[in-house]
Amino acid sequence: MEDAISAEGLVKHFGATKALNGVDLNVRRGTVLGLLGPNGAGKTTVVRILATLIGPDAGTASVEGFDVQRDPHAVRQHLGLTGQYASVDEKLTGRENLVLIGRLLALPRRTARNRADELLADFDLRDAAHRPVQTYSGGMRRRLDLAASLVGHPSVLFLDEPTTGLDPRARMDLWNLVRRLVAQGTTVLLTTQYLDEADALADELVVIDQGQVIARGTSEELKSRIGAQTLELHANSEADLPALVELGGDVAGRAPEVDGLRVMVPLTDSALLTTVVRGLDEAGISVRELMLRRPSLDDVFLSLTGRRVEPESDVTTEPES
């Protein structure tokens, strides 16, 4: 399968900060690549270079075979971009926004109107088509923003933190829309702070940290690197935590992670679960919940970067434009 997106050795500086330090990636046509990393890792910088919004200091990149520096106009004809913040005009109606974008893309007036109506139907926005966008809910604005990026029938779609701030139902609706687009042949580059989102949507994952690629592979391939399962013990009270931490440390051979009343114990052998249960019984401690689970992408992220994903959008030192 051919690559719709390709990048090699991307380097980008913002002042004294090296935002990217030799990033390579490839996205197969008709698939979703999830680009993961801590805040400030360079995810948005990669997207902006591939979208021809900024140029790299070194390295090469292409979209649908067109070089992002030598032929940016051809690149833009093949891509759509939904950024971290809605790009639609709040004073205009949903339909007016889509028609305006169609006209800016040089679509004939009638074609732009027909395309707007088609997208409003596809994104379940027909009932709100003639309302100002400022009256839309967050989920409706996000759907309109995604619809706006599809006016020109792009074959490649960049989604930069597309579900930030959406409620669970709106997130699921957007996930289903992305799945439908990919089934129709669209290639998607997804950056997200939600690891469950990457797990659900991405065919392949690339993890970057400090401007460098530190891991790549499918979700299952990355999880297999961790190996150990995790035993979660939910204490009934804070008074039980010291004993649970001590027991978990004895079993795992190192201090377990503690989150509130939850104690997370890595287990390389599921047979050790019996040892934990016996230890709880001998200590006379009951727990609210005991669960053995496979490694998650959050565990992978923690193992690779030394920290969990923070609930904020990606930040770089890139100046405002």
C-alpha positions in Angstrom: 0.0 0.0 0.0 1.4 3.4 -1.0 2.1 6.1 1.5 -0.1 9.2 1.4 2.1 11.1 3.8 5.8 10.8 4.1 8.4 12.8 6.2 12.1 12.3 6.7 14.4 14.0 9.1 12.1 16.9 10.0 13.9 19.6 12.1 12.3 22.8 13.4 13.6 25.5 15.8 11.7 28.2 17.5 14.4 30.5 18.9 16.7 28.4 21.0 14.1 25.6 21.3 14.4 22.6 19.0 10.8 21.6 18.5 11.6 18.8 16.1 14.9 16.9 16.0 14.8 14.5 13.0 11.2 13.2 12.8 10.5 10.4 10.3 7.0 9.1 9.6 4.9 7.4 6.9 1.1 7.1 6.7 -0.3 4.4 4.4 -3.1 5.5 2.2 -6.6 4.8 3.6 -5.4 4.4 7.2 -5.2 6.3 10.4 -1.9 7.2 12.0 -2.1 8.3 15.6 0.6 10.8 16.6 1.1 10.7 20.4 3.4 12.5 22.7 3.6 14.7 25.9 2.5 18.3 25.7 5.2 20.3 23.8 6.6 17.1 22.2 6.1 18.6 18.7 2.9 17.0 17.5 1.3 20.1 16.3 4.5 21.3 14.7 4.6 18.2 12.6 1.0 18.8 11.5 1.7 22.4 10.6 4.7 21.5 8.5 2.8 18.8 6.6 -0.1 21.3 6.1 2.3 23.8 4.6 1.5 26.3 7.4 5.2 26.6 8.4 8.4 25.3 6.8 10.9 22.9 8.3 14.5 24.0 9.0 15.7 20.7 7.6 14.3 17.5 6.3 11.7 16.7 3.6 8.0 15.9 3.6 5.3 15.1 1.0 1.6 14.7 0.8 0.1 12.6 -2.0 3.5 12.7 -3.7 3.8 16.5 -3.6 6.7 18.1 -1.7 5.4 20.5 1.0 8.1 23.1 0.3 8.4 22.9 -3.5 4.7 22.5 -4.3 2.6 23.7 -1.3 -0.3 24.6 -3.6 -0.7 21.1 -4.9 -0.4 19.7 -1.3 -3.2 22.0 -0.1 -5.5 20.8 -2.9 -5.3 17.3 -1.4 -5.7 17.9 2.3 -8.2 19.1 4.9 -7.2 20.3 8.4 -9.2 20.4 11.6 -7.1 22.1 14.2 -7.4 22.3 18.0 -9.8 25.2 17.8 -12.8 25.7 15.6 -12.0 27.8 12.5 -15.6 28.6 11.5 -17.1 32.1 11.7 -19.5 32.3 14.6 -21.6 35.2 13.1 -22.4 33.2 10.0 -24.8 30.3 9.9 -23.5 26.7 9.4 -24.6 26.7 5.8 -23.1 30.1 5.1 -19.7 28.9 6.5 -19.6 25.9 4.3 -20.7 27.8 1.2 -18.1 30.5 1.9 -15.3 27.9 2.1 -16.5 26.3 -1.1 -16.4 29.6 -2.9 -12.9 30.3 -1.5 -11.9 26.9 -3.0 -13.2 28.2 -6.4 -16.2 26.0 -6.5 -19.0 27.4 -8.7 -21.8 29.0 -6.6 -24.3 26.2 -7.2 -21.7 23.5 -6.5 -20.7 25.2 -3.3 -24.3 25.3 -2.1 -24.9 21.7 -3.1 -21.8 20.6 -1.3 -22.8 22.5 1.8 -26.2 20.8 1.9 -24.6 17.4 1.4 -22.2 17.9 4.3 -24.8 19.3 6.6 -26.8 16.2 6.0 -23.8 13.9 6.5 -22.9 15.6 9.8 -26.5 15.7 11.1 -26.6 19.5 11.0 -29.5 20.2 8.7 -31.8 21.4 11.5 -29.2 23.9 12.5 -28.1 24.9 9.0 -29.6 28.4 9.2 -28.7 29.2 12.8 -25.6 31.3 13.6 -22.7 29.1 14.7 -22.5 31.0 18.0 -25.7 29.2 19.0 -24.2 25.8 18.4 -23.1 23.4 21.1 -19.4 22.4 21.3 -20.2 19.1 19.6 -22.1 20.8 16.8 -19.2 23.3 16.2 -16.7 20.4 16.1 -18.8 18.6 13.5 -19.2 21.8 11.5 -15.4 22.3 11.7 -14.8 18.8 10.4 -17.4 19.3 7.6 -15.6 22.5 6.7 -12.3 20.6 6.2 -14.1 18.2 3.8 -15.7 20.8 1.5 -13.0 20.3 -1.1 -13.1 16.4 -1.1 -9.6 16.0 0.4 -7.9 12.7 0.2 -5.8 13.4 3.3 -7.2 14.8 6.6 -5.2 16.2 9.5 -7.1 16.0 12.8 -5.2 17.9 15.5 -6.7 17.2 18.9 -10.2 16.9 17.3 -12.2 16.0 20.4 -10.7 18.3 23.0 -13.5 19.6 25.2 -16.3 17.4 23.8 -18.6 15.3 26.0 -18.5 11.5 25.7 -21.4 11.3 23.3 -20.0 14.0 21.0 -16.6 12.2 21.0 -18.2 8.9 20.0 -20.1 10.7 17.2 -16.9 12.2 15.9 -15.1 8.8 16.1 -17.9 7.2 13.9 -17.5 10.0 11.4 -13.8 9.4 11.2 -14.3 5.7 10.7 -16.7 6.4 7.9 -14.3 8.7 6.1 -11.5 6.1 6.4 -13.8 3.4 5.0 -14.3 5.7 2.0 -10.6 5.9 1.4 -9.5 9.0 3.3 -6.1 9.0 5.0 -6.0 10.5 8.5 -3.2 11.8 10.6 -4.6 12.1 14.1 -2.9 13.9 17.1 -4.8 13.3 20.4 -4.3 13.6 24.1 -6.8 10.8 24.6 -5.1 7.4 24.5 -8.4 5.6 24.3 -9.1 7.6 21.1 -5.8 6.5 19.6 -6.5 2.9 20.6 -10.0 3.0 19.0 -9.1 4.8 15.7 -5.5 4.4 14.8 -4.1 1.6 12.6 -0.6 2.6 13.6 0.9 4.8 16.3 4.0 7.0 16.4 5.1 8.3 19.8 7.3 11.4 19.9 9.0 13.0 22.8 11.3 16.1 22.8 11.0 16.3 19.1 12.1 12.8 18.3 10.3 9.5 17.4 10.8 7.1 20.3 8.4 4.3 19.3 6.2 3.2 16.5 3.9 0.2 15.8 0.3 -0.9 16.2 -1.4 -0.5 19.5 -1.0 -4.2 20.3 2.7 -4.1 19.3 3.4 -1.2 21.7 1.5 -2.8 24.5 3.4 -6.1 24.0 6.6 -4.1 24.9 5.3 -3.6 28.4 4.7 -7.3 29.0 3.5 -7.0 32.6 -0.2 -6.9 33.5 -1.4 -4.5 36.1 -3.2 -5.5 39.3 -5.4 -2.6 40.6 -6.3 -2.7 44.3 -9.0 -0.1 45.3 -8.7 0.5 49.1 -11.7 1.0 51.3 -10.0 3.8 53.2 -6.7 5.7 53.4 -5.8 3.7 56.5 -5.4 0.6 54.4 -3.1 2.3 51.8 0.2 1.7 53.6 -0.4 -2.0 53.9 -1.5 -2.3 50.3 1.5 -0.4 49.1 3.8 -2.6 51.1 2.2 -5.8 49.9 2.3 -4.6 46.3 6.0 -3.7 46.6 6.8 -7.1 48.0 5.1 -8.8 45.1 6.3 -6.6 42.3 9.8 -6.0 43.6 9.4 -2.2 43.4 7.1 0.5 44.7 3.7 0.4 43.1 2.0 3.5 41.7 -0.7 5.1 43.9 -3.6 7.2 42.5 -6.0 8.2 45.3 -7.2 5.0 46.9 -6.0 2.9 44.0 -2.7 1.0 44.1 -1.4 -0.3 40.8 0.9 -3.3 41.0 2.8 -4.5 37.9 2.7 -8.3 37.6 5.0 -10.2 35.2 3.2 -13.4 36.2 -0.5 -13.7 36.7 0.1 -16.5 39.2 1.3 -13.8 41.6 -2.4 -12.8 41.9 -2.8 -15.7 44.3 0.1 -14.4 46.4 -1.6 -11.0 46.6 -5.0 -12.5 47.6 -3.3 -14.6 50.3 -1.4 -11.6 51.6 -4.7 -9.6 51.9 -6.3 -12.4 53.8 -3.3 -12.8 56.2 -3.3 -9.1 56.8 -7.0 -9.0 57.3 -7.5 -6.3 54.7 -10.6 -6.1 52.4 -10.5 -4.1 49.2 -13.4 -2.4 47.4 -12.2 -3.7 44.0 -9.4 -6.0 42.7 -8.8 -6.1 39.0 -6.2 -7.6 36.8 -5.8 -5.9 33.4 -3.6 -6.0 30.4 -1.3 -3.1 29.6 -3.0 0.0 28.2 -1.7 2.7 25.9 -1.4 4.8 29.1 1.0 2.3 30.5 2.9 2.3 27.2 3.1 6.1 27.3 4.2 6.1 30.9 6.9 3.5 30.2 8.2 5.4 27.1 8.1 9.0 28.4 8.2 8.6 32.2 4.9 10.5 32.6 1.2 10.1 31.8 -0.7 12.2 29.3 -1.6 15.6 30.7 -5.2 16.9 30.1 -4.2 19.9 28.1 -3.6 20.6 24.4 -0.1 20.4 22.9 2.0 23.5 23.5 5.1 24.6 21.7 7.2 27.8 21.8 6.1 28.6 18.3 5.2 32.2 17.9 1.6 33.3 17.2 0.9 33.9 13.5 
